[in-house]
Amino acid sequence: METAVTRPIRRLRGSTRVIVVNPRPRTEGRSAALLRRLSIRRLTMRRLAGCLSLAAAVLLSAPAFALSQPDTAAKQAYLVDLSSGEVLLDKNGTTRMAPSSMTKMMTAYLTYDALVHGRTTLDTSFSVSQTAWKMGGSRMFLKLGSTVRVEDLLRGLLIDSGNDAAVALAEGLAGSESAFAGLMNAKARELGMADSHFMNASGWPDPGHYTTARDLATLATHLIRDFPQFYHYESERNFTWNGIRQGNRNPLLYHPVSVDGIKTGHTEIGGYGLTASGERNGRRLVLVVNGLPSPQARNDEPTRLLDWAWNSFRLYSLLRKGELVEQAPVWMGEEDSVPVTVADDITVTMAPADRNSLHVVATLAEPLPSPVHRGDVVGRLRIDYDGAVRRTVDLVAGADVPASSGLTALGQRLGHLLP
């Protein structure tokens, strides 16, 4: 990815400075780059706190998309570009819903976590209890009293959507499905799934078993990022167990729409749902839909929505990790200033037409009291376009600045006190 170019272009009143930012998509050359302004505002520490609170309030209230959202038959739909974190579609994303078998993503997450931390292995065998064996709905067709490897149970969980596999994993990892549900809820809180509650490992209907489309997108994001070594299980197309060959229920795996996971779901109360993810031209999307009326709709709607997102938006680079944004003055430090930068690459996903409205504002707290440590938050970067605040990002110190001492410190104090 090309990185943003920043340089001072002129001094304004006081200590406000304007710098140039070139947002460029991965596929555009330098000649097509668009110059945008980034304003540097200097505030005292006290004023900064109030400014950040206001910015956070604006961010929470602003829409996360610029183009008109497409109509969809889904009761809930939530689509996010993982490359930038931009939410491109939100229809009832925070409305509680029955997750059905998309619950099994959390069962898989906890299994992966146990594998990584050595609490089990892929070759460990779990016994199939009567509770697991008698589960209805979609099944892996486990035999009562048999022992099954964790890896086979994972494939039965994710490819066959086996309710029996979900219970066998839950009992093997936690002793009982109810104890496993407690682990699911604790992990949901840890991952930031603010409005989810699990009663079982399979998604079997229960009034106390619910989540939201946004929470499932959060879970899918963690599955992809936290355990990339296991992600291939979500994309395998078929699995044979007990002489029965079953195909993956994710219909998008069989079509050329760049999808490589993750999980379907269906119950009478929840309708037909799908959490899908795929990558095209360097952009990975996560889409959650639920409440669709039929299997055909579950095939058609996600395909259409993902194509819309990939075709309508592009990924632009603004700043690179560690790139200099500004020099902030330091009070009583061994150095007079400290470089200000960002801790990670800053990219945005937007429609090409919205580049003309891009406006980036950096607010710095200064002078910074010494000592300053590399990575300390010293301000905020606010990214606006199409008349709304899209994101705020921490600005951090790019170096250590120790506090001054002895005669140097005395001289600085006198210089501050004397006119």
C-alpha positions in Angstrom: 0.0 0.0 0.0 1.3 3.5 -0.8 1.6 5.7 2.2 0.4 9.2 2.8 2.7 12.2 2.1 2.7 14.9 4.7 4.4 18.3 4.6 3.8 21.8 6.0 2.5 24.2 3.5 1.9 27.4 5.4 1.6 29.1 8.8 -1.7 30.3 10.0 -2.6 32.5 13.0 -1.1 31.4 16.3 0.2 27.9 16.2 -2.2 26.3 13.8 -0.6 24.5 10.9 -2.0 23.0 7.8 -0.3 20.0 6.2 -1.0 18.1 3.0 -2.3 14.5 3.0 -2.5 12.4 -0.2 -5.1 9.6 0.2 -4.4 7.0 -2.4 -6.0 3.6 -3.1 -3.7 0.6 -3.6 -4.5 0.5 -7.3 -4.0 4.2 -8.0 -0.7 5.8 -9.0 0.8 9.0 -7.6 -0.6 11.1 -10.4 -4.2 10.3 -9.4 -3.6 11.2 -5.7 -5.9 13.8 -4.2 -4.5 16.5 -1.9 -6.5 17.1 1.3 -5.8 19.3 4.3 -5.0 18.2 7.8 -5.4 20.9 10.4 -3.3 20.9 13.5 -5.0 22.4 16.5 -3.1 23.1 19.7 -5.0 23.0 23.0 -4.2 23.0 26.7 -4.5 19.6 28.5 -7.8 20.8 30.1 -9.3 21.9 26.9 -8.2 18.8 25.2 -10.2 16.6 27.6 -13.4 18.4 26.8 -12.6 18.3 23.0 -12.1 14.6 23.1 -15.4 14.0 24.9 -17.2 16.0 22.3 -15.5 14.2 19.5 -16.4 10.8 21.0 -20.0 11.9 21.3 -20.1 13.0 17.7 -18.5 9.8 16.5 -21.0 7.7 18.2 -23.9 9.6 16.8 -22.6 9.9 13.2 -23.6 7.4 10.5 -20.7 5.1 9.4 -21.5 5.1 5.7 -21.7 7.7 3.0 -23.4 6.0 0.1 -27.1 5.2 0.3 -27.5 1.8 1.8 -29.0 -0.8 -0.5 -32.3 -2.3 0.4 -32.2 -5.8 1.8 -34.7 -8.4 2.7 -32.7 -9.3 5.8 -34.1 -8.2 9.1 -30.6 -7.5 10.3 -27.5 -6.8 8.3 -24.1 -5.5 9.3 -21.1 -5.2 7.0 -17.6 -4.0 7.9 -14.4 -3.6 6.0 -11.7 -5.1 8.3 -8.9 -3.4 6.3 -10.0 0.0 7.7 -12.6 -0.8 10.3 -15.3 1.2 8.4 -18.9 0.0 8.8 -20.4 0.1 5.3 -23.9 -1.2 6.0 -25.9 -1.3 9.2 -29.5 -2.4 9.3 -30.7 -3.1 12.8 -27.2 -4.1 13.7 -27.8 -3.7 17.4 -31.2 -5.3 17.5 -31.3 -8.6 19.5 -31.8 -11.6 17.4 -31.6 -15.4 17.6 -28.1 -16.4 16.2 -29.1 -20.0 15.5 -26.1 -22.0 14.3 -24.0 -18.9 14.0 -23.6 -19.5 17.7 -21.1 -22.2 16.7 -18.6 -19.5 15.9 -18.2 -19.0 19.6 -17.9 -22.7 20.2 -15.1 -22.8 17.6 -13.4 -19.8 19.1 -13.3 -21.4 22.6 -12.0 -24.6 21.0 -9.2 -22.7 19.2 -8.4 -20.9 22.4 -8.0 -24.2 24.2 -5.8 -25.6 21.4 -3.5 -22.5 21.5 -3.2 -22.6 25.3 -2.5 -26.3 25.5 -5.8 -27.3 27.2 -6.5 -29.8 24.5 -5.0 -30.9 21.1 -6.4 -31.7 17.7 -5.8 -35.4 18.5 -7.5 -35.4 21.9 -10.6 -37.6 21.9 -13.8 -36.6 23.6 -16.6 -39.1 24.5 -20.0 -38.8 22.9 -22.6 -38.6 25.7 -26.3 -39.4 25.4 -27.0 -35.6 25.5 -24.8 -35.0 22.5 -26.0 -38.1 20.6 -29.7 -37.3 21.0 -29.4 -33.7 19.7 -31.8 -32.9 16.9 -31.5 -30.6 13.9 -28.3 -30.6 11.8 -26.0 -33.4 12.9 -22.6 -34.9 12.3 -24.2 -38.3 13.2 -22.0 -39.2 16.1 -22.3 -42.7 17.7 -23.4 -43.0 21.3 -20.5 -43.9 23.5 -17.8 -43.4 20.8 -14.7 -41.2 21.2 -14.0 -38.6 18.5 -10.9 -36.5 17.9 -11.2 -32.7 18.5 -10.3 -32.0 14.9 -13.1 -34.2 13.6 -15.5 -32.6 15.9 -14.4 -29.2 14.6 -15.1 -30.2 11.1 -18.5 -31.7 12.1 -19.2 -28.4 13.9 -18.3 -26.0 11.1 -19.0 -28.0 7.9 -21.9 -30.2 8.9 -23.2 -27.6 11.5 -23.5 -30.5 13.8 -25.4 -29.8 17.0 -24.1 -33.1 18.4 -20.5 -32.0 17.6 -21.2 -28.7 19.5 -22.4 -30.5 22.6 -19.5 -33.0 22.5 -17.0 -30.2 22.3 -18.7 -28.3 25.1 -18.7 -31.3 27.4 -15.2 -32.3 26.6 -13.8 -28.8 27.2 -15.9 -27.7 30.2 -17.4 -30.8 31.7 -21.0 -29.8 30.8 -22.8 -27.6 28.2 -24.0 -25.3 30.9 -20.5 -24.7 32.2 -19.4 -24.1 28.6 -22.1 -21.5 28.2 -20.6 -19.7 31.1 -17.3 -19.6 29.3 -19.0 -18.4 26.2 -20.6 -15.5 28.0 -17.3 -14.6 29.7 -15.5 -14.6 26.4 -18.2 -12.5 24.8 -17.7 -9.8 27.4 -13.9 -10.0 26.9 -14.3 -9.6 23.1 -16.6 -6.6 23.4 -19.8 -8.3 22.4 -21.9 -6.0 24.4 -25.4 -7.4 23.8 -25.0 -11.2 23.6 -26.0 -14.0 25.9 -25.5 -17.7 25.3 -27.4 -20.6 26.8 -25.9 -23.4 24.8 -23.1 -24.3 22.4 -25.2 -25.0 19.3 -27.6 -22.2 19.0 -30.6 -24.3 19.9 -33.6 -22.0 20.5 -33.9 -20.5 24.0 -35.4 -17.2 25.1 -32.2 -16.3 26.9 -30.0 -17.1 23.9 -29.4 -14.0 21.8 -26.9 -11.7 20.1 -26.8 -8.9 17.5 -25.5 -8.7 14.0 -22.8 -6.3 15.2 -21.7 -8.6 17.9 -21.4 -11.5 15.5 -19.3 -9.3 13.2 -17.1 -8.6 16.2 -16.8 -12.4 16.9 -16.0 -13.2 13.2 -13.3 -10.5 13.2 -11.7 -12.1 16.2 -11.9 -15.6 14.7 -10.1 -14.4 11.6 -7.4 -12.3 13.4 -6.8 -14.3 16.6 -6.6 -17.8 15.0 -5.6 -17.5 11.4 -4.0 -21.0 11.6 -7.5 -22.5 12.1 -9.5 -20.4 9.6 -9.3 -23.1 6.9 -11.8 -25.2 8.8 -14.5 -22.5 8.0 -13.9 -22.8 4.3 -13.7 -26.6 3.8 -16.5 -27.6 1.5 -17.3 -31.2 2.6 -16.7 -33.7 5.4 -17.4 -37.4 5.7 -18.2 -39.0 9.0 -19.8 -42.3 9.9 -20.0 -43.0 6.2 -22.1 -39.9 5.6 -20.7 -37.2 3.3 -22.0 -33.7 3.9 -21.3 -30.4 2.1 -20.6 -27.1 3.9 -23.9 -25.2 4.3 -22.3 -21.9 3.4 -23.7 -21.4 -0.2 -21.1 -18.6 -1.0 -18.2 -21.1 -0.8 -19.5 -22.6 -4.1 -19.7 -19.3 -6.0 -16.9 -17.0 -7.3 -17.6 -14.1 -4.9 -14.3 -14.3 -3.0 -15.9 -15.7 0.2 -13.9 -18.1 2.3 -16.0 -18.5 5.5 -17.7 -18.5 8.0 -21.0 -19.9 9.3 -24.7 -20.3 8.4 -27.6 -20.4 10.8 -31.3 -21.2 10.7 -34.2 -21.6 13.1 -37.9 -20.8 12.8 -37.6 -17.8 15.1 -34.4 -16.4 13.6 -34.9 -17.2 10.0 -32.1 -17.9 7.6 -28.8 -16.2 8.5 -25.1 -16.1 7.4 -21.9 -14.7 8.7 -19.6 -14.4 5.7 -16.1 -13.2 5.1 -13.9 -12.8 2.1 -11.1 -10.9 0.6 -10.8 -9.1 -2.8 -8.1 -6.7 -4.0 -6.6 -6.6 -0.5 -9.9 -5.7 1.3 -11.4 -8.2 3.7 -15.1 -7.8 4.4 -17.2 -9.4 7.1 -21.0 -9.5 6.6 -23.7 -10.7 8.9 -27.3 -11.1 7.7 -30.2 -12.7 9.5 -33.9 -13.1 9.3 -33.9 -14.0 5.6 -37.0 -15.9 4.4 -35.4 -18.8 2.5 -32.2 -20.6 1.6 -32.2 -19.0 -1.8 -32.4 -15.5 -0.2 -29.4 -16.5 2.0 -27.5 -17.2 -1.2 -28.6 -14.1 -3.2 -28.6 -11.3 -0.6 -25.1 -11.8 0.8 -23.7 -12.1 -2.7 -25.4 -8.9 -3.8 -24.3 -6.9 -0.6 -20.7 -8.1 -0.8 -20.5 -7.2 -4.5 -21.9 -3.8 -3.7 -19.4 -3.1 -1.0 -16.4 -4.3 -3.0 -17.5 -2.4 -6.1 -18.7 0.9 -4.5 -15.8 1.6 -2.1 -12.1 1.7 -2.2 -9.4 1.6 0.4 -7.2 4.7 0.9 -4.0 5.1 2.8 -3.6 8.3 4.9 -0.7 7.8 7.3 1.8 5.1 7.9 2.7 3.7 11.4 5.5 5.9 12.8 5.1 8.6 10.2 5.7 12.2 11.5 2.5 14.2 11.9 3.8 17.1 14.0 6.3 18.2 16.6 4.7 18.9 20.0 6.5 21.3 22.5 7.5 19.7 25.8 7.6 21.6 29.1 10.6 21.0 31.4 12.1 18.3 29.2 15.6 17.5 28.0 14.3 18.1 24.5 12.1 21.1 23.5 9.7 18.9 21.5 8.7 15.4 20.7 7.6 13.9 17.4 3.9 13.0 17.1 2.9 10.0 15.1 0.3 7.2 14.9 0.7 3.8 16.4 -0.8 1.9 13.4 -1.3 2.5 9.6 -4.3 4.7 9.1 -6.6 3.8 6.2 -10.1 4.7 5.2 -12.7 3.0 3.1 -14.8 5.4 1.1 -16.5 5.9 -2.2 -14.2 7.7 -4.7 -16.6 10.6 -4.9 -16.2 11.3 -1.2 -12.5 12.1 -1.4 -13.4 15.7 -2.1 -15.0 16.0 1.3 -12.2 14.3 3.3 -11.1 16.5 6.2 -8.6 15.4 8.9 -8.1 17.3 12.1 -5.4 16.6 14.6 -5.8 18.1 18.1 -2.7 18.2 20.3 -2.3 18.7 24.0 0.6 21.1 24.6 2.9 21.9 26.1 3.3 18.3 27.2 4.6 17.9 30.8 7.8 15.9 31.0 8.7 13.2 31.1 7.2 11.9 27.9 7.3 8.3 27.0 7.2 6.8 23.6 3.6 5.6 22.9 2.0 8.1 25.3 -1.3 9.5 23.9 -0.7 13.2 23.2 -3.8 14.0 21.1 -6.4 12.8 18.7 -6.8 12.5 14.9 -10.3 13.0 13.6 -11.3 11.8 10.2 -14.3 13.4 8.5 -15.9 13.0 5.1 -19.4 13.5 3.6 -20.1 15.9 6.5 -19.8 13.4 9.3 -17.1 12.2 11.8 -16.0 8.7 10.6 -13.3 7.9 13.1 -11.0 9.2 15.8 -7.5 7.8 16.3 -4.9 8.4 19.1 -1.9 10.5 18.3 1.1 9.2 20.2 4.6 10.3 21.2 7.2 8.9 18.8 10.1 9.2 21.3 11.1 9.4 24.9 11.8 12.8 26.4 13.2 12.7 30.0 12.5 15.5 32.4 15.2 18.1 32.6 17.2 18.5 35.8 19.6 20.8 37.6 20.5 24.2 36.1 18.7 23.4 32.9 15.4 22.9 34.7 16.0 26.1 36.8 16.7 28.1 33.6 13.5 26.8 32.0 11.4 27.7 35.1 12.9 31.2 35.2 12.3 31.6 31.5 8.7 30.7 31.9 8.2 33.1 34.9 10.0 36.1 33.5 8.3 38.3 30.9 
